Amino acid sequence: MSDIRERAPYECFVEGLNRGVLTYQRCQRCIKAVFYLRTNCPGCGSVDLELNESRGLGTLYSSSVIFDKEQDYNVVLVDLDEGFRMMSTVIDCLSPTIGDRVQAHVEAQEGADPRVVFQRIQGVSAC
């Protein structure tokens, strides 16, 4: 993986997705996890950000169901174990429970960049 300081942060993020990996950064000055990828740490302003690969494990922080004419879906916030929060969707349950443990997966999309989606870790709660 090339150095993020030489390329656009989004380009590095998509490169990771194309390899099936969710990437994030860790500031080497204040140790804060940074997501979405950036050129400077939002906490301390440092440019010394290290690119890392997430294991994709997290806990559901919030969930909302969007009722759409074509297909209902959820929008969730997930707290990843590495210390950052991201917005996505849980694909195996329309109304997941706050506190559910989830696992990230990269999903290909026709005509668009891949995206990160989550699935509940089985045995945690009923849907």
C-alpha positions as CSV (number, residue, x, y, z in Angstrom):
1,M,0.0,0.0,0.0
2,S,1.5,3.3,-1.0
3,D,1.9,6.2,1.4
4,I,-1.3,8.2,1.9
5,R,0.6,11.5,1.9
6,E,1.4,10.9,-1.8
7,R,-2.3,10.3,-2.8
8,A,-5.8,11.4,-2.0
9,P,-7.2,9.8,1.2
10,Y,-10.3,8.6,-0.6
11,E,-8.2,6.9,-3.3
12,C,-6.3,4.9,-0.5
13,F,-9.7,4.0,1.1
14,V,-11.1,2.6,-2.1
15,E,-7.8,0.8,-2.8
16,G,-8.4,-1.0,0.5
17,L,-12.0,-1.8,-0.3
18,N,-11.0,-3.2,-3.7
19,R,-8.7,-5.6,-1.6
20,G,-11.7,-6.4,0.7
21,V,-10.3,-4.4,3.6
22,L,-11.7,-1.5,5.7
23,T,-8.9,1.0,6.3
24,Y,-8.6,3.7,9.0
25,Q,-5.8,5.8,10.3
26,R,-4.1,6.1,13.7
27,C,-2.5,9.4,14.6
28,Q,1.1,8.8,15.8
29,R,1.1,12.0,17.9
30,C,-2.2,11.7,19.9
31,I,-2.9,7.9,19.2
32,K,-6.5,8.8,18.1
33,A,-8.2,6.4,15.6
34,V,-9.2,8.5,12.5
35,F,-12.0,7.6,10.1
36,Y,-12.8,8.6,7.4
37,L,-9.2,8.9,6.0
38,R,-7.8,12.4,6.1
39,T,-4.6,14.4,5.5
40,N,-4.5,15.7,9.1
41,C,-5.6,14.4,12.5
42,P,-8.9,16.0,13.5
43,G,-7.8,15.9,17.2
44,C,-4.4,17.4,17.2
45,G,-3.7,18.5,13.6
46,S,-0.7,16.2,13.0
47,V,0.0,15.0,9.5
48,D,1.7,11.8,11.0
49,L,-1.2,9.4,10.3
50,E,-0.5,5.7,9.9
51,L,-2.8,3.7,7.6
52,N,-4.2,0.5,9.3
53,E,-6.5,-2.3,8.4
54,S,-9.5,-2.8,10.6
55,R,-10.6,-6.3,11.7
56,G,-14.1,-5.1,11.1
57,L,-15.6,-6.1,14.5
58,G,-17.8,-3.6,16.2
59,T,-20.8,-2.8,18.3
60,L,-24.1,-1.3,17.0
61,Y,-24.4,2.2,18.5
62,S,-27.6,3.3,16.8
63,S,-30.1,2.2,14.1
64,S,-32.9,3.8,12.1
65,V,-35.2,2.2,9.5
66,I,-35.8,4.0,6.3
67,F,-39.2,3.2,4.8
68,D,-38.8,3.5,1.0
69,K,-41.2,2.9,-1.8
70,E,-38.9,0.3,-3.4
71,Q,-37.2,-1.3,-0.4
72,D,-37.0,-0.6,3.3
73,Y,-33.4,-0.5,4.7
74,N,-31.6,0.6,7.9
75,V,-28.9,3.2,8.5
76,V,-26.6,2.4,11.4
77,L,-23.7,3.8,13.4
78,V,-21.2,1.2,14.4
79,D,-18.4,1.7,17.0
80,L,-15.5,-0.3,15.6
81,D,-13.2,-2.0,18.1
82,E,-10.2,0.0,16.9
83,G,-11.8,3.2,18.3
84,F,-13.7,4.8,15.4
85,R,-17.4,5.1,14.5
86,M,-18.8,4.7,11.0
87,M,-22.2,4.9,9.3
88,S,-23.4,2.0,7.1
89,T,-26.1,-0.6,7.0
90,V,-26.8,-4.1,8.6
91,I,-27.7,-6.3,5.7
92,D,-29.1,-9.4,7.5
93,C,-31.7,-7.6,9.7
94,L,-34.0,-4.7,9.1
95,S,-34.2,-3.7,12.8
96,P,-31.0,-4.7,14.5
97,T,-30.7,-4.2,18.3
98,I,-28.5,-1.5,19.8
99,G,-25.5,-3.3,21.3
100,D,-25.4,-6.1,18.7
101,R,-22.0,-7.2,17.8
102,V,-21.4,-6.9,14.0
103,Q,-18.7,-7.8,11.5
104,A,-17.8,-5.6,8.5
105,H,-17.8,-7.0,4.9
106,V,-16.9,-5.2,1.7
107,E,-19.7,-5.4,-0.9
108,A,-19.2,-4.8,-4.6
109,Q,-21.6,-2.4,-6.3
110,E,-22.3,-2.3,-10.0
111,G,-21.1,1.0,-11.5
112,A,-19.8,2.3,-8.1
113,D,-17.0,1.9,-5.6
114,P,-17.4,-1.0,-3.2
115,R,-19.0,-0.2,0.2
116,V,-18.7,-1.5,3.7
117,V,-21.8,-3.3,5.1
118,F,-22.2,-5.1,8.4
119,Q,-23.7,-8.5,9.5
120,R,-24.7,-9.4,13.0
121,I,-22.6,-11.9,14.7
122,Q,-24.9,-14.9,15.1
123,G,-26.2,-15.8,18.6
124,V,-26.1,-12.2,19.8
125,S,-29.8,-11.3,19.5
126,A,-32.9,-12.1,17.5
127,C,-34.0,-10.0,14.6
